[in-house]
């Protein structure tokens, strides 16, 4: 029995390695597909609800996508001109940001080297500045534009057909499952779907709150590029723990290039807006919207975020948590059944 179980585990390990290798090889397609899968899982209950009211599945999905497209176009027609103007203005000031950062870091470097002559930080400083400047200047804009174009085409395409044929895909997969494993597989599908749906819905609500309130708060105090900062804060909030830091980076850069906002009182206003939004989000919004939908230990979350960031940048950090949640649910259920059938201790 043990040899049989060991052989099965060996084959499972080989298949897992092959799958991971394929994912790493075609991660440019894997990330849009994973995002589309999450979207389909979130929208599926809505489709099921309208199907129960007598509407056809194709008409429901088509209407949902058309409605979303029209809302995006309508929103863009209102906010894009403002955002475009802010982004254009921000781009013109980008060299000043880089120069200002260079001067600040050089000053800190000289101070440290004067106090600690044996400390050699020149090489590290130059590498850090070079890496940061490359992330700010236009060398990656074209690649990012291609990625955005790819995502805008692939994600809706994948999501539409996954949403339309999700039940067929599930039925086909279950048809290959032996009868003795059918129950555990069906339960696994349900638990994964439920966990990911709750998490993604909660994160969307939570991040929308942070983005909108940050933009409104900064606009009230007259902070420049308030909409851009709010947009980045909302998107950044999708990344657990690191979200507030990512959202605050544009505000810090703007303070560097606008002397009137570099005073103590002005910085206090900006910090006050961010703190107010984060306190409300942490106490009221996050527990109600997200709660313990994935129930992962903070250490696992941080390690997963680092891995996701290494694989696919910010997008990887956003999608890695639901992916880890899927693995967690799978492992817990398999472990439970292996104990029940006395396959392990």
N, C-alpha and C positions, 0 to 999 in steps of 0.2 A: 504493500500500500504506500509506504513512504517513498519507495523508488518511483512509483507511478506519479505520486504528487510532485516529487522532485523533478521528474521529467517534464511534467506540465508547467511547473514554475520556470524551468529552463527555457522551454519554448515561448512562454509568456515574456520572459526577459528579452529573448532575441527579437520577438515581434515588437516589443516596446522600443528597443534600440533602433530598429528599422524605421518605426513611425517617427521617433524623435529626429532621426537623420533626415527623413523626408521633409519634416516640418522646418528644420533649420535650412535645408536646401531651397525650399520654395516659400520662405517666410513672407515674401512680398505678396504672395497670393493667400497664404494662411491667415494673416492678420485681417484682411477684408472679409474673408470667409467666416472667421470667428466672430467678427463684429456683426455680420449679417445673421449669423446663427443666433446671437444674443437678441438682436432686434426681432427676429421671427419668434423666439421664445416669449418675449415680452408681449408682442401683439397677438399671439395665438389665442389667449382667452377672449380678447375682444372680437376676433373673428368667430370664435365658437358661439359667443353670445348672440351675434347678429344672425348666424346660421340657424339658431334655435327659433328666431323670429320669422324664418321663412325666406331669408335672402340667400342668393347663391354665393358660394365661396369666392368665385372669380370676381363677381361684381363688388363684393365687400372689399377684397384686397385692392382692386383697381381704384375704387372710390377712396380708400384710405391713402394710397400713394398719391393720387391726384390732389386730394385735399392737403396733404403734407407739402406737396410741391407748390401749390398755390399759396399756402401760408408762408413758405420760405420766400417765394417771389415777392409777396406782399410785404413781408418783413424787410427783405433786402431793399425794396423800393423806398422804404422809409428810412432805414438805418444805414444802408450802404453808403449813400452820399456823405453822411456825417462821419462814418467810419473811414471812408476813403480819404476824406479831408484830413482827419486826425492821423491816419497812417502815413499819408504823404508828408504832412508836417513833421511827424516823428522821424521819418526817413531822412529828411533834410538835416535834422539835428543829430543824426546818428554819428557822424564824424566827431562832433563836439562831445558826445557821450564817451566815445572811445578815447579821445584825447584827455578828457577830464579824468576818466578812470586810470589812464596811464600815469598821469601826474600824481593822483592820489596814491596809487600803489608804489610809484617810485619814491614818494616822500616817506611812506611807511618802511620801504626797504632800506633807505638810507638811514633812517632813525634806528632801525634794528641792527644794522651793520655797525653803526657808530657805538651802540651800547654793547653789542656782542660781536667783537671783531672776528672771533673764530667761527661765527655762524655764516655759512655760505648759502645764501638764498637766491642769488642772482639767476642761476639756471632754472630753478623751480619757478621763480617769478616770471621769467620770460616765457617759459613753456605755458604757464597758466594764462598769461595775457594773450599769447598767440592763440591758444585754444578758444578763449572767450571771444576774442576779436573775430576769429573765423566763424563762430556761431552767430555773430551779430551782423557781419557784413554780407555782401551779396553773393558770396561764393556758393552758398547752398540754396539760394532762393529758387534757382531753376529746378533743382532736384526736388525741393519741397513742392513746387508748383506741379511737377509731374506726379508726385505722390498724391496730392490733393485731387488732381484730375483722375488718377487711377481709382482712388477711393470713391469719388463721386459717381463713377460709372459702375465699378464692380460691386460695391456694397448694396446699392438698391437692386441690382440685377440678381445677386445671390439671395438677398432677403426676400424678394418677390417669389422666387421659385421654392425657396425653403418654406416660406409661409404657406404657399399654395399646396405643396406636396409633402408637408411635414408628416402628416398622418400616414402617407404612402411609404415614406422613408422609414418611419418607425415600424410600420407593419412588415416591410421587407426585412428589416434588421431582425425583428422578433421571429420571423419565419425561419431564420437560420439557427435559432437557439433551440437546443434539445429540450424536451419537455421537463426534464428534471431541473433545468436552470431557468425555465420560463418565468416562474414567479419572482425570483430574485432580480431578473433582468427588468421585468415590468415595474417592479418597485423602485429599482435604481433609476429608470427613466423618469418616473414620477418625482422622486426626491431631487434629482438634478434639476429638472425643469422648474420645480417649485422654488428651490433655493436661488437659482440664477435669476428667475423672474422677479422675486422679491428684492434681491440685491440691486439689480439694474434699475428697476423702477424707483427704488429709494434713492439711488445715487443721482438719477436724473432730476428728481424733485429737489434733493439737497443742493446739487450744484447749480440748478436754475435759481434757487433762492439766493445763494451766495453771489452769483454773477449779477443778478438784477439789483439786489440791495447794495452791493459794493458800487455798482455804476451810479445808482441813484444817490447814495451817500456822498460819493466824491463829486458828483455834479452839484449837489447842494452847497458844498463848501467851495465850489469853483475850481476844483483841481483840473489841470489840463489833461486831455486825452482820457477823460473819465470813462467813456464807453469802452475804449480799448482795454483799459485796466480791468474794468468789470468783466469784459468778455474773457480775458486771460484768467482772471480769478475764478470764474465759473468753470472753465475747462480744467484749470489746475486742480480745482477741488475734487475732481474725479479721481485724483491720485490720493489714497489715504496717507495721513501723516505729513507727507511732503507738500500737499496741496496748498496750504496757506503760504508756504515759502515761495512756491512757484508763482502764485498769484501776486505776491508782493514785489517780485523782481522788477516788473515794468514801472511800478510806482517809485521804487528806489532809483532806477535809471533816470526817470523824469525829474526827480528832485535834484539829481546831479547837474542837470542842464538848465534848471530854472532857479536863479538865485533867490527870487521872492519866496520860493517854497523850501529853501534850504535853511530857514530860520527855525529856532526851537519851537516857537508857537505853531508855525505852519506844519512842521513835521508832526507835532502833537495832534493836530487836527486829522491828518492822514492816518496816523497810527490809531487814533480814536475811532475812525470809521471802520478800519479793518478789525479792531478788537471788538467793537460793538456787533458787527456782523458775525464774527466767529463765535462770540459768546452766545448770541441768540441761536445760531446754527447748532452749536454743541449741546446746549441745554434743551432746546425745544424741537428743532427741525430734524436733526440727525437721529435721535432716538426713535422718533415717530416714523420717519421715512425709511431708515435703513435698519436700525436696531441691531439684532444679532442674526441677521439673515444668512450670513456665512459663518459667523462664530469661529474666527481664526485667531490664533494667538498672535499678539503684536510682533513677536520675533519672526514668526513665519511670514507675516505680512511684509515686514521690512526686507527680509531675504528675497521674497518673491518679487518685490518692487525693484530691487537691485538687478535681479535676473531679467525681468521684463524690460527694464531700461537698457540693459546691455544688448538684448535681442532686437528691440524695435523702438527705442527711445520712449517718448511720452506715451505714444499709442500702446506700446508694450506694457508700460506701467499701468495703464488704464484697464487693459483686458486681462492682465495676468491674475488678478484677484478672483474673478469668476472662474477662470481656468483652474486655479488651485482649489477653489471651493468644489468644483466638479471632482477633482482627484480625491479630496477629503471625503466627500459623500460616498464615492466609489469604494475607497479603502475601508471606511467604517462599516458599510453594508457587507462587503465581502468578508471582512474580519468576523462580523457577527455570524454569518452563515457558516463560515469555516469552523467556528467554535461549536455551532449548533450541530453540525454534521461530524464533529470530532476529527476534522482533517488536521487541525492543529490543537496543541495542548488543551 
